[in-house]
Amino acid sequence: MTAIAVTIAGSDSGGGAGIQADLKTFSALGVYGASVITALTAQNTRGVQAIHDVPPAFIAEQMDSVFSDLKVGAVKIGMLSQAAVIEAVAQGLDRHGVRHVVLDPVMVATSGDRLLNPDAVLALRRLLIPRASIVTPNLLEAAALLDQPVSGTEDDMLAQGQALIARGAKAVLVKGGHGTGETSTDLLVTPEGKVRLEARRIATRNTHGTGCTLSSAIAAGLAKGFPLGQAVSEAKDYVTAAIAASDRLSIGAGHGPTHHFHAFW
């Protein structure tokens, strides 16, 4: 049977993140990708120039169309900008009995600016974290979800992962890409313990869409029937290789994308 995954996220007109990155990742990993678009952006490698939000009712229509016809193995959720959109997505997940949900809580820009208003953050905590098979925050997002300082050590990362599990998450991947040092260490935290995933830190400016790519790679693994630990480990390997190959691309004048198809061209 064909493995199918769905991304529920915003569109990146520059092609490096969001829906576009997710669909590229699904394809590169041998999974058929479908999409539910929550926002349109005017965006390129230099930044986001404008955002046009999709009405919650139309997001619900997209979900009903996709899930009523396709046998979806996993869902990746990206940035949802408004509480009403989060509510529509949560209701859609319940309506269609979605089993595997990867939640990438896109909350904080690279500059450190908050991207979600307080109502949306509360809705994310209340409605989506408990419905997620795994939540994949970076250091800034984990801190924002918990109203705590940004983690400075692996012990802090573990504590914040455990705190998110206490709030209802089934598993948490706390990503250390915003840290420092020669290695980038992520912690997969579950009620049973932790798994440390380490990769060398790659010197490149082409890291646009890495969070989207990682979460969609996890969803691809779950759609193929992998256990969670295997899906996360293989997704980490894929993203690391995509970042390492990113300088083979010459895309735009700003922060370019990772190389989703590094294994093929």
Secondary structure by P-SEA (a helix, b strand, c coil): cbbbbbbbbbbcccccccaaaaaaaaaaabbbbbbbbccccccccccccccccccaaaaaaaaaaaaacccccbbbbcccccaaaaaaaaaaaaaacccbbbbccccccccccccccaaaaaaaaccccccccbbbbcaaaaaaaacccccccaaaaaaaaaaaaaacccccccccccccccbbbbbbccccbbbbbbbcccccccccaaaaaaaaaaaaaaaacccaaaaaaaaaaaaaaaaaacccccccccccccccccccc
